[in-house]
Amino acid sequence: MRVYHFLCEHFGLEDIKQRRLKIARIADLNDPFEFLARADDARERAALRATKETQAKTTGLLCFSRSWHNPVQWSHYADRHRGLCLGFDVSDVDAKPVAYRSAPIHFNLARYQRDGHYAQEFAERMISSKFSDWAYEQEVRLYVRLDPDTETGGLYFYEFSDDLRLSEVIVGAASGLSRSQLESALGDMSGQVSMRKARLAFKSYRIVEQRESSLWQ
C-alpha cells in the first residue's frame, strides 16, 4: 500500500538523510479524544485513562494519509505548502486504516474484565477510532514499539526498511527546494525514489503534480 506523510522541509530532508521517520507519541497526538471512549461512570473513565497512559509508555505510531492531494493537509502538516510529502510503501497487513465516527464507541468495564473476545475487539476499535471531522485526512497508521535504542533527545525513530520503503518525494507547491538539493539528500536512493513537484490545480481544490519540467529545476 502506498501511503503519504507530510512534514516541513527541514525535518523532511533530515529524515531522508538519516533514513528514518519520527514516531508519534500517544500523549502528543493533536486529537485529545484519541484512545478514549464513552464511559458511564468515573471508575470506567479512570480505567480508560490508565490504559491510555500504559500504552503510551511502550507504543507509538507512524501516521500517514492515503492521498497527497488535499490542500488542507499541506497547510496543516507541511508548513503551508513549503514542506514535503514522503510516499512510502508499507504492508497492507500492518497498515491500520482509521475509522471515522460521529460519536465515541462505548466502553463496558465489567464486560471488558470478564470477556477476552470483547476486550480484544474493543481495544482494536478504540485505537482506530477518530471523530468524523478528521475524515479529510484519510489516515492510515502503523503501530510500533518504542525501542530505547532509537531514542534521541526524548524522540523515537523508525528506520526505513522493507516494512517502510521510501518510494517518492513530493515537494510542496510553495517550496523553493530544487531538484538537485533533493537528489543530494536522497544520495544513493535518488535512482530508486521518484521526485515530484506539486502545484495548485487549475480547476479544482486539489494539489496536483507540476508536469512542466522547466518550472522545477
C-alpha positions in Angstrom: 0.0 0.0 0.0 1.3 3.5 -0.9 0.8 6.0 1.9 1.9 9.6 2.5 3.5 11.5 5.3 3.5 15.3 5.4 6.2 17.4 7.2 8.2 20.6 7.0 11.2 20.8 4.7 13.8 20.8 7.4 12.7 17.7 9.1 11.7 16.1 5.8 15.3 16.4 4.5 16.7 15.3 7.8 14.5 12.2 7.8 15.6 11.4 4.2 19.3 11.8 5.0 19.0 9.8 8.2 16.8 7.2 6.6 14.2 7.3 9.4 10.8 8.7 10.4 9.9 10.1 13.8 7.5 8.1 15.8 4.4 9.9 17.1 3.8 9.5 20.8 0.2 8.8 22.0 0.3 11.6 24.6 1.3 14.1 21.9 -1.4 13.4 19.3 -3.3 16.5 18.2 -6.7 15.0 19.0 -7.3 14.7 22.8 -10.0 12.1 22.2 -7.5 9.6 20.8 -7.5 6.2 22.6 -10.6 7.2 24.7 -14.2 6.0 24.6 -17.6 6.8 26.1 -17.8 5.6 29.7 -20.8 5.6 32.0 -19.1 6.4 35.3 -15.9 7.8 36.9 -14.4 4.3 37.5 -14.7 3.4 33.8 -13.2 6.7 32.8 -10.3 6.2 35.2 -9.7 2.7 33.7 -9.6 4.2 30.2 -7.1 6.9 31.2 -4.9 4.4 32.9 -4.9 2.1 29.8 -4.0 5.0 27.6 -1.1 6.1 29.9 0.2 2.5 30.0 0.1 2.1 26.2 1.8 5.5 25.8 4.9 4.2 27.6 5.6 1.3 25.1 3.8 2.0 21.9 3.9 4.8 19.3 2.6 5.2 15.8 3.5 6.4 12.3 0.7 8.4 10.8 0.0 8.6 7.0 -2.7 9.5 4.5 -3.9 7.5 1.6 -3.7 10.7 -0.6 -1.3 13.6 -1.0 -3.8 15.8 -2.9 -5.6 17.6 -0.1 -4.6 21.2 0.3 -5.6 21.3 4.0 -3.1 18.6 4.9 -0.3 20.5 3.1 -1.3 23.7 5.0 -1.5 22.0 8.4 1.3 19.4 8.3 3.7 20.6 5.6 4.4 24.2 6.6 1.7 25.8 4.4 2.8 24.1 1.2 6.5 24.9 1.8 7.3 21.4 3.1 7.5 17.9 1.7 5.3 14.8 1.4 7.0 11.4 1.6 5.4 8.5 -0.1 6.1 5.1 1.5 5.2 1.5 0.5 4.0 -0.4 3.6 2.4 -3.8 4.3 -1.3 -4.0 3.7 -1.5 -6.3 6.7 0.3 -3.9 9.1 -1.4 -0.7 7.9 -4.4 0.1 10.0 -7.0 2.5 8.5 -8.7 4.9 10.8 -12.5 4.5 11.3 -14.2 7.9 11.5 -17.2 8.1 13.8 -19.7 10.7 14.7 -19.8 9.5 18.4 -17.3 7.7 20.6 -17.5 3.9 21.0 -19.0 2.7 24.3 -16.8 1.1 27.0 -18.2 -1.5 29.4 -15.6 -2.2 32.1 -17.3 -5.2 33.6 -17.6 -6.9 30.2 -14.0 -5.9 29.4 -12.7 -7.6 32.5 -14.6 -10.9 32.0 -14.8 -11.3 28.2 -11.5 -11.7 26.4 -13.0 -11.5 22.9 -14.8 -8.3 23.8 -11.6 -6.8 25.3 -9.6 -7.5 22.2 -12.3 -6.2 19.9 -12.8 -3.1 22.0 -9.1 -2.4 22.0 -8.8 -2.7 18.2 -11.8 -0.4 17.7 -10.6 2.2 20.3 -7.1 2.6 18.8 -8.5 3.0 15.3 -11.4 5.4 16.0 -11.4 9.2 15.4 -14.1 11.9 15.3 -15.6 12.1 11.8 -14.5 15.7 11.3 -10.9 14.3 10.8 -12.0 12.2 7.9 -10.4 14.5 5.3 -7.0 13.1 6.4 -7.8 9.6 5.1 -5.5 8.4 7.8 -3.6 5.1 7.9 -1.4 4.0 10.8 1.4 1.7 11.7 1.7 0.9 15.4 5.3 0.4 16.5 7.2 -0.4 19.7 9.2 2.4 21.3 12.7 1.0 21.1 15.1 2.6 23.6 17.9 2.0 21.1 16.3 4.5 18.7 15.7 7.2 21.3 17.4 10.6 20.7 16.7 13.6 22.9 13.4 12.2 24.1 12.3 11.4 20.5 11.9 7.9 19.0 12.6 7.0 15.3 11.7 4.1 13.0 14.3 3.3 10.3 13.5 3.0 6.6 13.3 -0.7 5.7 11.3 -3.2 3.6 8.5 -2.5 6.0 8.7 1.2 5.4 10.1 1.8 2.0 10.5 5.4 0.7 9.2 5.4 -2.9 8.5 9.0 -3.7 9.0 12.6 -2.5 6.7 15.4 -3.4 8.0 18.9 -3.0 5.4 21.5 -1.8 3.9 24.0 -4.2 5.4 26.9 -2.3 8.8 25.3 -1.6 12.0 26.6 -3.1 13.8 23.3 -2.8 15.5 22.4 -6.1 15.7 19.1 -7.8 19.4 18.9 -7.2 19.0 19.6 -3.5 16.6 16.8 -3.1 18.8 14.5 -5.1 21.7 15.3 -2.8 19.6 14.5 0.3 18.4 11.2 -1.3 22.0 10.2 -2.1 22.2 6.6 -3.3 18.4 6.4 -3.1 17.9 9.0 -5.8 17.6 6.5 -8.6 15.0 4.4 -6.7 12.8 7.2 -5.4 10.6 9.3 -7.7 10.7 13.0 -7.3 7.8 15.3 -8.0 6.9 19.0 -7.6 3.4 19.9 -6.5 1.2 22.8 -7.8 -2.3 24.0 -7.2 -4.8 22.6 -9.7 -6.4 25.0 -12.1 -10.0 23.7 -12.0 -10.4 22.1 -8.5 -9.4 22.4 -4.9 -6.6 19.8 -5.2 -2.9 19.7 -5.2 -1.5 18.0 -8.3 1.8 17.3 -9.9 3.7 20.0 -11.8 4.4 18.3 -15.1 6.2 21.3 -16.8 9.8 20.3 -16.0 11.1 23.7 -16.8 9.2 25.0 -13.7 11.2 22.8 -11.3 14.9 22.6 -11.8 
